[in-house]
Amino acid sequence: MAKKPETTSKNVSSAAAKVLKSKTASKAEKAVAASALTQTNSPKETTGKVVASKAAKILKDPKASKEAKSVAASALTQKVKKKAVKKKKA
């Protein structure tokens, strides 16, 4: 069975819009929110390394809002996963 591509849900898109409109949101929070909004209804879009790193920091930040953390978690689920490198037997 093929894996369903990840996209940003309506609830997370709404939270991302709130983060972008917020006057108190950091640049990192706004960058992650913008990335999540880009991925709404776009299964081919993925989260890049820089944004994923910012998202991880937001999740660890006790001062980050509930919306920012929700958006960060969504962005991380849409990050491209590295494929395992198979070792050849000698």
C-alpha positions as CSV (number, residue, x, y, z in Angstrom):
1,M,0.0,0.0,0.0
2,A,1.4,3.4,-1.0
3,K,2.0,5.9,1.8
4,K,-0.3,9.0,1.6
5,P,1.7,12.2,1.0
6,E,1.7,14.6,4.0
7,T,0.0,18.0,3.6
8,T,-0.9,20.7,6.1
9,S,-4.3,20.3,7.6
10,K,-6.9,23.1,7.7
11,N,-6.5,23.5,11.5
12,V,-2.7,23.8,11.2
13,S,-3.1,26.2,8.2
14,S,-5.3,28.4,10.4
15,A,-2.7,28.3,13.2
16,A,0.0,29.1,10.7
17,A,-2.0,32.2,9.5
18,K,-2.3,33.3,13.2
19,V,1.4,33.0,13.7
20,L,2.2,35.0,10.6
21,K,-0.2,37.8,11.7
22,S,1.1,37.8,15.3
23,K,3.2,40.8,16.3
24,T,4.9,38.7,19.0
25,A,6.0,35.7,16.9
26,S,9.7,35.3,16.2
27,K,11.2,35.2,12.7
28,A,11.8,31.5,13.2
29,E,8.1,30.9,14.0
30,K,7.0,32.9,11.0
31,A,9.4,31.0,8.7
32,V,8.1,27.7,9.9
33,A,4.5,29.0,9.5
34,A,5.2,30.1,6.0
35,S,6.6,26.7,5.1
36,A,3.6,24.9,6.5
37,L,1.2,27.2,4.6
38,T,3.2,26.4,1.4
39,Q,2.6,22.7,2.0
40,T,-1.2,23.1,2.3
41,N,-2.8,21.0,-0.5
42,S,0.8,20.5,-2.0
43,P,1.9,17.0,-1.3
44,K,5.1,17.5,-3.3
45,E,6.3,20.3,-1.1
46,T,8.5,19.3,1.8
47,T,10.2,21.0,4.8
48,G,13.8,21.9,4.2
49,K,16.7,21.4,6.6
50,V,16.9,25.0,7.8
51,V,13.1,25.2,8.5
52,A,13.1,21.8,10.1
53,S,15.9,22.9,12.5
54,K,13.9,26.0,13.4
55,A,10.8,23.9,13.9
56,A,12.7,21.6,16.3
57,K,13.9,24.6,18.3
58,I,10.3,26.0,18.5
59,L,9.1,22.6,19.9
60,K,11.7,22.8,22.7
61,D,11.0,26.5,23.5
62,P,8.7,26.8,26.6
63,K,7.8,30.4,25.5
64,A,6.5,29.3,22.1
65,S,2.7,29.6,21.6
66,K,0.4,26.6,21.2
67,E,-0.2,27.6,17.6
68,A,3.6,27.9,16.8
69,K,4.3,24.5,18.3
70,S,1.4,22.9,16.3
71,V,2.7,24.4,13.1
72,A,6.3,23.3,13.9
73,A,5.2,19.7,14.6
74,S,3.3,19.7,11.3
75,A,6.3,21.0,9.4
76,L,8.6,18.3,10.9
77,T,6.2,15.6,9.8
78,Q,6.6,16.8,6.3
79,K,10.4,16.8,6.3
80,V,12.1,14.6,3.7
81,K,13.4,11.5,5.5
82,K,16.8,10.2,4.7
83,K,16.9,6.8,3.1
84,A,18.9,4.2,5.0
85,V,22.2,3.4,3.3
86,K,22.6,-0.3,2.8
87,K,26.0,-1.7,3.5
88,K,27.3,-4.3,1.0
89,K,28.6,-7.5,2.3
90,A,32.3,-8.1,1.7
